[in-house]
Amino acid sequence: FTILLVIVGHTIDNGIARGVIFSFHMPLFFILSCMTRRYSVDSSQFLRKVKKSFIHLIVPAIVIYLLRTMVNMVHYYSNFSSLDYCKNYIADRLLTVLFSSGVALSVGDKKIEAIKTLWFLVALFLGRTLLDFLHLKIQGKMLAVTCIALSAIGVLWSKIQWLPFSFDIVLAIMPLLFMGGVLRKLQMEKRVWLKVGIYLAVWGITFASTYFATGNYMELAARRYPLYPLCFITAITGTLAVSELSIAGMKAPQIIRAFLFLGRNSMYLYCVHEMDYIWAVFWNIGNDKWIFVILRVIMDIVVFMAVMGIIGCVRKLKARRADYVPIKTCTGVKK
């Protein structure tokens, strides 16, 4: 459900609908990513998890960024006849990777382009790694206090200068990542609808307070934290409400089967969405933003299903090869 809201939120530019989505949808991914993740028990396990996370998060980000770069080079191939243009282009792309910011920024007189939604993968990798490391060094309530302090530092620092690899965001989201570990211990299956009502009420009150008081909403990529830390309460209660609704939906698996499939493979849909500017001609039609939304969601899902079909075929071929066992005959010939 929320990965679809990512597509919707990136299609509508402003307004209360976008504010509603952004108030919780990216924090939800940060929170739940730690809800399903265990802390390391020692340094050797920590290093193994860092390596595994790098493969699962940073490698896809690198691949997508290289693909986008290749597409841009093909599109503007005539400019690459100039050596100066090539040097500047490479330097700009490297700076974009260095800062890994979801929106464009300036450092001195230098304007640095956005890495777009790939910032999330970088921030998630660094945030989970930092939290896991802190857990090895700090125990109990002091870990929570440390995460809150780091969050305040990240929010304040973002007002001065955005850091490389979106590290100011990494610091700011530490309480969200910490909350994932807390929620893992809750019994979320009991009194679902009562809790849905409570969480939605708190989310609605806090969101309305921030939105109508400031005319703004939390947007992590843009470092917007209106009425901090109230906006974090909005994000956490919104996440809890969606989580409880998901538990309620599990009682009707026939209805939500498609959502389950999207959820299990949300990384693939995320990667498809990151590249969907290539087929924007099929969804960027007309002047109505909601038409954009519907067409973009449909097109992303169509491409996603094609990708999943290819992946499924590859997996079947690998399974068949794994089942094949060569047998030596008396002549030494393998069959």
C-alpha positions, 0 to 999 in steps of 0.5 A, a space after each residue: 500500500 505504501 509503495 504505491 503511495 510513494 508513486 502517488 506522492 512523487 506525482 502530485 507536486 503540492 497540496 494537502 494530499 501530498 502532505 498527508 502521504 509525506 507525513 508518514 510514508 517514508 518514515 514508515 519504511 525506515 521504522 518497519 525496516 528495523 521492525 523486521 531486523 535484529 540487532 547484532 550480538 557481536 562485531 563479527 555479526 555486525 560486519 556480516 550484516 553491513 556487507 549484506 545490507 550493502 549488497 541489498 541496498 547500495 548495489 541496487 542504488 549504484 546499478 540504477 544510478 549507472 543506468 540513469 547516467 547511461 540513458 542521459 548520455 545517450 539522450 545528450 550524446 552530441 554534447 560529449 564531443 567536447 572534452 570539457 563537457 565530459 569532464 564537467 559531466 563526470 565531476 557533477 555526477 560524482 558530486 551527486 553521488 557524494 551528497 546523495 541528496 533527494 533534492 538539489 542543493 548548493 555548497 558555496 557557489 556550486 550547485 549539486 544535482 539531486 540523486 532523486 529517490 535513491 537517497 532513501 537507500 543510502 540513508 537506510 543503509 547508513 542509518 541501520 548500520 549506525 543504529 546497530 553499531 550504537 546498540 553494540 556500544 550503548 544499552 538500555 535507555 541510553 540508546 534511546 536518549 542517544 538516538 533522540 540527541 542525534 536526531 536533534 543534531 541532524 535537524 539543527 545541522 541541516 539548517 546550516 549545511 546538508 551533509 554528504 551521503 544525506 548524513 544529516 537525515 541519517 542522524 535525524 531519523 535515528 528515533 524512527 529506526 529505534 522505534 522499529 525495534 520497540 514496535 517489534 516487541 508490541 502485541 499488535 494483533 490485539 484490539 486492532 480496530 480500537 488502536 487504529 482509531 486511537 492512532 488515526 486520531 493522534 495522527 490527524 490532530 498532530 498533522 493538522 496542527 503542523 500543516 495549518 500552523 506552518 503551511 507545511 509537512 514533513 519531507 525528509 529529502 527536503 529536510 523539512 521538519 515542521 514543529 519538530 519533534 511533533 512531526 515525528 509523532 505524526 510519522 510514528 502514529 501514521 505508521 502504526 495506523 497503517 500497520 494495524 490496518 494491514 493486520 486487519 487486512 490479513 483476515 481477508 487474504 483473497 482481497 489483499 493478495 495483490 498488495 501482499 505481492 507488491 509488498 514482498 517485492 517492493 524493492 523491485 517496484 521501487 527500482 522500476 519507479 526510479 526509472 519510469 521517466 523513460 516511459 513518461 510519454 505513456 503517463 505524462 498526458 494531459 493537465 490533470 494531476 490525478 490522471 498523471 497519478 492513475 496512469 503512472 501507477 498503472 504503467 509502473 505496475 505493468 513494467 514491474 510485472 514484466 520484470 517479475 515475469 523475467 525474474 520468475 523465468 530466470 529462477 525456474 531455469 536455475 531450479 531446473 539446472 540445480 535439479 539436473 544431476 549428471 550420471 556417468 555411464 560405464 563408457 564414461 559419457 555423461 547423460 
